């Protein structure tokens, strides 16, 4: 609420409609409602009801149309009571805008209704507005009524909107001329809302205010209008400035226009009054040249002229006002806005536009040999050259421009800023040049790549691909069809990588075991990363290394892939295979104790697989491995096994292995031998039953002399000692060894030597 000080009690009615009175007050205030007969203070007010404002300071009370007008007070929680509610209006900012020429353009704005629920603007009992602003009304007096409630005590004020209009007439103050001189004047009382303009008898504007002076004898008119709306205007007059002495030029002058700038204009109808004696006349132009010595000016070119005159009276020579002979049909050509577009490099395309011509009828464009090239004010699609415009009209006027030059367009500059290039690789015609950015909009041009030696066009895009090494030029053609070289490039070459097989070593396969290899290839001339791929004759990939290993017989080629250059492939290299008959695997027969494990140990293992069979026909496979080591558990009787050695596709071979089982091991020695060199029983050999490892075999004479000793089973006593034959007789032998279980065996006995 405007003017309310925080803490002061107040009450305001904000609405008085739809069956409810609403308002505002300090939160928690007790609102007292009274009937109100619109008298001041407490007179004519009777208590009706009480309500309480809520925490937001809002309150309301049921209202019916039968209730009288109500007023309210508010008592705050600290028992301070406000004044009665009333209408409050602020008129400090009111603005009245008056109507113009009786039109509905008047407004009244700026009124601030601080308290009041019902607002009406009326005139002659008619409601015109229900807002504080009144707009678009005609001149008149209007009443503003503001009340709390439709039937409440109201506040009223009248406002007048005037009619801003030029007056019905003006009494001008005038001073006359004397002796035809320009010393007369006119003046009217100005109004602040009007603007003014004075005109002579020929309706020429001679002043722009409410007064003018230095007037020749003539009839003058005043035009006045509302400054804010020039359409609201009125013209007054004529006001005649008289000539007190000397000849007076009477109204009625006639002016005939000249045509096409020719000397065929005239000023006639000059009539003088108050003439004494003879008249002297001279028409002069702006340059002071005398154009005629009569009262009429004939055969005059366009221009401004005034009459110089005198009679025989005492007045000095007088000058009449300036008169203008128009140039009827005069053609003016203004080249200030002209635009000359250059011709395209391909020939036509030039244009001349923007020439401004007045009083024209027909247009013709000619070249330097007077060929007609156009018939409009603007001319288009011309080649480079000089052209002139000829303009005529129905009056017969004619004019031409000087030669206007259309030049050949210059190439609109563009150049390459950044470009991707790559040299030719591996003689593959894969070099390229691709510009990435330009100094101008590249979409406005067309392009052409050429071979600078032959001039042959190689491509019409910005980029050029699939090229051999060489030099290339890029030409651009702009929108004027002008072509210019904008870039050139020389593209080099990288040769293909080289696969050198001069030191290759091929290892062939055997028995189809994939033991073949190709080594020693050398690759040179690569750049960056390289991958290797070996393929067989079916193009299947078999390896990804420079050397090929673990290969079977076949034809192989190496592919060298160098992404920064190209891919090359070697000539085919062959690996062969040879199959041979394999030798029987080497095994020893075995003697083992009964019910012990028999270990079949291969002597000198070789690649391949080993199969243990129970029969010589190799139909009963017992075991198979790659080591050739077999262990047969707890062999109970003499047994024969067969081991087959297989390598790839080579023919396998078989070995027979005998296993003899023994229950006891001991030495067996004959009881006599005959060393007589007859080839029969000449030596005394030690024999073994079972399996024994001989430690020593000794023979003694009957006197205890050691006559023989050996640690080899196959070495027997030949009956000699110290290279001398021993006599016939009985000898003692002793043999010692260990059996298969490591048990020591020691035996002795007697043997008879017979000769």
Secondary structure, DSSP 4 states (H G I P E B T S, - for coil): -TTPPTTS--EEEEEEETTEEEEEESTTPEEEEEEE-S-STTTTEEEEEEEE--TTSEEEEE--TTS--EEEEEE-TTS-BPPPP--EEE-TT-EEE-EETT-S-EEEE--EEEE-SEEEEEETTEEEESSS-EEEE-SEEEEEEEESSTTS-EEEEEEEE-EE---S----EEE-BSTT-S-EEEE----TTEEEEEE-TT--EEESSSEEEEEPSEEEEEEEEETTEEEEEEEEEEEEE-BSSS-EEPS--EEE-EETT-S-EEEE---EES--S--EEEEEETT--EEESSSSEEEE-SEEEEEEEE-SSS---EEPPPEEE-EET--EEE-TT-EEEPBPTTS--EEEE--EEES--EEEEEETT--EEE-SSSEEEE-SEEEEEEEE-TT--EEEPPPEEEPBPPPPP--EEEEEEE-EETTSS-EEEEEEEESS-GGG-EEEEE-TTT--EEESSSEEEEE-SEEEEEEEE-TT--EEEEEEEEE-EEPPPEEE-TT-EEE-EETTSS-EEEE--EEES--S--EEEEE-TT--EEE-SSSEEEE-SEEEEEEEE-TTS-EEEPPPEEE-EE--BPPPPP---EEEETTEEEEE--SS--SSEEEEESSTTS-SEEEEESS--EEEEEE-S-EEEEEEEE-TTSBPEEEEEEEEEES--EEEE-SEE--SSSSSS-SB-EEEES-EEEEEEEEE-TTS-EEEEES-TT--B-SEETTEEPPSEEEEEEEEEEETTS-EEEEEEEEEE--
